[in-house]
Amino acid sequence: MSLSRDFIARLKKDNPAICLIVMQNGFRASEVRAWFKAGVYDVLEKPLEENILYELVNEIRQKKAQANVKQPGEAKAEWMKRGLVYDLIFGAIKHAKEIWDRSKQCGLSNTPTTVFVVSIDRYKTLIKQKSPKWAQSLRGECTKAIQVTLNEQGLTGIQAIVDKDKLAILLPCQYEDDVKHTARLLQYGIQQRTGYTVTVGIGNHYEDPRNLFASYKEALQAQANKFYVGKNKVIHYTDIDSLYEKPTLVPMRSWMRFHSC
């Protein structure tokens, strides 16, 4: 399977505009992330109804038509940004100079330092009895809303889909920045433009972008806690311990003395 993903990655590198679809009997979450990282357009589970495949092919045709009116090189620029996201969150880059050069090529003000993972709330409920095209458009709406919000706030960042319901955003934050405030701005922007709520997990700040794979893992762990604290939340990795603080037990004698007063 890894050989297939390597082959697809090479195809995408040679032709960023190509749209590839993977179909199999089922996908683990790690597999979905790996296929998106390789550059596939979508992943579909078998058995597949003919009308669903037809809708997806039509969607690809429409995107191809839209790409023809885009500025030259825009598709390649988007591919470069996604590629940098994947290489950083999976720890595939060893040299800081390469990260610096690629960050500048992607239009970032500096090299990324912090990973945000945006998880679409109630995703399984939202896509129930919906077509793959609709699910794809849902992720596309969130991607556009994120980019518009970043532009409005004067922030530079890069993003990529990392799972069916998750997107990773890499920002060149400063250590003293209020990253939770930034996350809330993203939440608000997404909800205003799409009508959907999201939960944002935030990893720790790393000056060396080669360590962003750790920030990504931390952000995933943080947003996973929405099942305990509720949806539409902003959760920093450093908040996790406080979410599970053990209650203070009052000795029986003190409790009895209090109630006897």
C-alpha positions in Angstrom: 0.0 0.0 0.0 2.9 2.4 0.8 4.3 1.7 -2.7 0.9 2.8 -4.2 1.0 6.0 -2.1 4.6 6.7 -3.2 3.6 6.3 -6.8 0.6 8.7 -6.4 2.9 11.2 -4.7 5.3 11.1 -7.7 2.3 11.5 -10.1 1.1 14.6 -8.1 4.6 16.1 -8.1 4.8 15.8 -11.9 1.3 16.9 -12.5 -0.3 18.8 -9.5 -3.6 19.3 -11.4 -4.3 15.5 -11.7 -7.2 14.2 -9.6 -6.8 10.7 -8.2 -9.5 8.7 -6.3 -8.9 5.7 -4.1 -11.5 3.1 -3.6 -11.3 0.1 -1.2 -13.5 -1.8 1.3 -12.7 0.4 4.3 -10.3 2.9 5.7 -8.7 3.4 9.0 -8.2 7.0 10.1 -4.4 6.7 9.6 -5.0 5.4 6.1 -7.2 8.3 5.2 -4.5 10.8 6.4 -1.8 8.9 4.4 -3.9 9.0 1.2 -4.6 12.7 1.6 -0.9 13.3 2.3 0.0 11.4 -0.9 -2.3 13.9 -2.8 -5.5 12.0 -3.7 -8.6 14.0 -4.4 -10.9 11.8 -2.4 -11.3 8.3 -0.8 -14.4 6.2 -1.3 -15.5 3.1 0.4 -16.9 0.1 -1.4 -19.6 -0.9 -2.3 -20.0 2.3 -4.3 -23.2 3.3 -6.0 -22.9 4.4 -9.7 -24.6 7.7 -9.1 -22.1 8.7 -6.4 -19.2 8.0 -8.7 -21.0 9.9 -11.5 -21.4 13.0 -9.2 -17.8 12.9 -8.2 -16.6 12.7 -11.8 -18.8 15.7 -12.6 -17.4 17.6 -9.7 -13.9 17.0 -10.9 -14.8 18.2 -14.3 -16.2 21.4 -12.9 -13.0 22.0 -10.8 -10.9 21.4 -13.9 -13.0 24.0 -15.8 -12.5 26.4 -12.9 -8.8 25.7 -12.8 -8.5 26.8 -16.5 -9.5 30.4 -15.5 -7.2 30.5 -12.5 -4.0 32.5 -12.6 -1.0 30.5 -14.0 0.8 28.6 -11.3 -2.0 28.9 -8.8 -2.7 25.2 -8.7 1.0 24.5 -8.3 1.2 27.1 -5.4 -1.7 25.3 -3.6 0.0 22.0 -4.1 3.3 23.4 -2.7 1.5 24.7 0.5 -0.2 21.3 1.1 3.1 19.5 0.5 4.9 21.7 3.1 2.1 21.0 5.6 2.3 17.3 5.2 6.1 17.2 5.3 6.2 19.3 8.5 3.5 17.5 10.5 4.9 14.1 9.5 8.5 15.0 10.2 9.7 14.5 6.6 12.1 17.5 6.4 15.5 17.4 8.1 17.1 20.7 7.0 16.0 24.1 8.4 17.2 25.9 5.3 14.8 23.9 3.1 11.9 24.7 5.5 12.8 28.4 5.3 13.0 28.5 1.5 9.7 26.6 1.1 8.0 28.8 3.7 8.9 31.9 1.7 7.8 30.3 -1.5 4.4 29.6 0.2 4.1 33.3 1.2 4.6 32.9 4.9 6.0 35.7 7.0 8.2 33.3 8.8 8.6 29.6 9.3 5.6 27.9 11.1 5.8 27.4 14.8 2.4 26.1 15.9 -0.1 23.6 14.6 -3.9 24.0 14.9 -6.2 21.0 14.1 -9.7 22.0 13.1 -12.3 19.3 13.6 -15.8 19.7 12.0 -18.3 19.1 14.7 -21.1 16.5 14.2 -19.4 15.5 10.9 -20.8 11.9 10.8 -24.3 13.3 11.4 -23.9 16.0 8.8 -22.8 13.6 6.0 -25.3 11.0 6.8 -27.3 10.1 3.6 -25.2 12.7 1.8 -23.0 12.0 -1.3 -19.2 12.1 -1.3 -19.5 15.2 -3.4 -21.4 16.9 -0.6 -18.8 15.8 2.0 -16.0 17.1 -0.3 -17.7 20.4 -0.7 -18.1 20.7 3.1 -14.3 20.4 3.6 -13.9 22.8 0.7 -16.1 25.4 2.4 -14.2 25.2 5.6 -10.9 25.5 3.8 -12.0 28.7 2.0 -13.5 30.1 5.3 -10.1 29.5 7.0 -8.2 31.2 4.3 -10.5 34.2 4.2 -10.3 34.6 7.9 -6.5 34.4 7.9 -6.4 37.1 5.2 -8.8 39.4 7.1 -6.7 39.1 10.2 -3.5 39.8 8.4 -2.2 36.3 9.2 -0.2 34.0 7.0 -0.7 30.3 7.3 -0.9 27.1 5.3 -3.4 24.4 5.7 -4.3 20.9 4.4 -6.9 18.2 4.9 -5.6 15.5 7.2 -8.7 13.4 7.7 -12.3 13.3 6.5 -13.4 15.8 9.2 -10.1 17.5 10.1 -7.8 20.1 8.7 -4.3 21.1 9.9 -3.3 24.8 10.0 0.3 25.8 10.5 0.9 29.4 11.6 4.2 31.3 12.3 3.1 32.4 15.7 5.3 34.2 18.3 5.7 32.5 21.7 3.8 35.4 23.4 0.9 35.4 21.0 -2.6 34.6 22.2 -3.1 31.5 20.1 -6.5 30.8 21.7 -7.7 34.1 20.5 -6.5 33.3 17.0 -8.3 29.9 17.2 -11.6 31.7 18.2 -11.3 34.0 15.3 -11.0 31.0 13.0 -14.0 29.4 14.7 -16.1 32.5 14.3 -15.0 32.9 10.6 -15.9 29.3 9.8 -19.3 29.5 11.5 -20.2 32.8 9.9 -19.3 31.6 6.4 -20.4 28.0 6.5 -22.9 27.7 9.3 -21.0 24.8 10.9 -19.2 24.8 14.2 -15.7 23.4 14.7 -13.5 22.4 17.6 -9.9 23.6 17.5 -7.0 21.7 19.1 -3.7 23.6 19.5 -0.3 22.1 19.9 2.7 23.7 21.7 4.9 26.4 20.2 8.2 25.1 18.6 10.8 27.6 17.4 12.4 24.8 15.4 9.8 23.9 12.7 11.4 20.4 12.4 9.6 19.7 15.7 6.1 20.5 14.3 5.3 16.8 14.1 5.1 17.0 17.9 2.9 20.1 17.8 0.6 18.2 15.4 0.3 15.2 17.6 -0.4 17.5 20.6 -3.1 19.4 18.6 -4.8 16.1 17.7 -4.7 15.0 21.3 -6.2 18.3 22.4 -9.1 18.4 19.9 -9.9 14.7 20.8 -11.0 15.9 24.2 -14.1 17.5 22.6 -15.9 14.2 23.4 -15.4 15.1 27.1 -15.7 18.9 27.3 -18.2 19.4 24.4 -18.0 20.6 20.9 -17.3 24.1 19.5 -14.4 24.5 21.9 -10.8 25.7 21.7 -8.5 23.3 23.6 -4.8 23.8 24.0 -2.6 20.8 24.7 -1.6 22.4 28.0 -5.2 22.4 29.1 -5.6 18.6 29.0 -4.3 17.9 32.5 -6.6 20.5 34.1 -9.6 18.9 32.4 -9.1 15.8 34.5 -8.1 17.2 37.8 -9.3 15.0 40.6 -11.9 16.5 42.9 -10.7 17.3 46.4 -12.1 14.8 48.9 -13.4 16.2 52.1 -12.6 14.0 55.2 -15.7 12.6 56.8 -15.1 14.3 60.1 -14.9 17.7 58.5 -18.1 17.0 56.5 -19.9 15.9 59.7 -18.6 18.9 61.7 -19.8 21.3 58.9 -23.3 19.8 58.8 -23.6 19.8 62.6 -23.1 23.6 62.7 
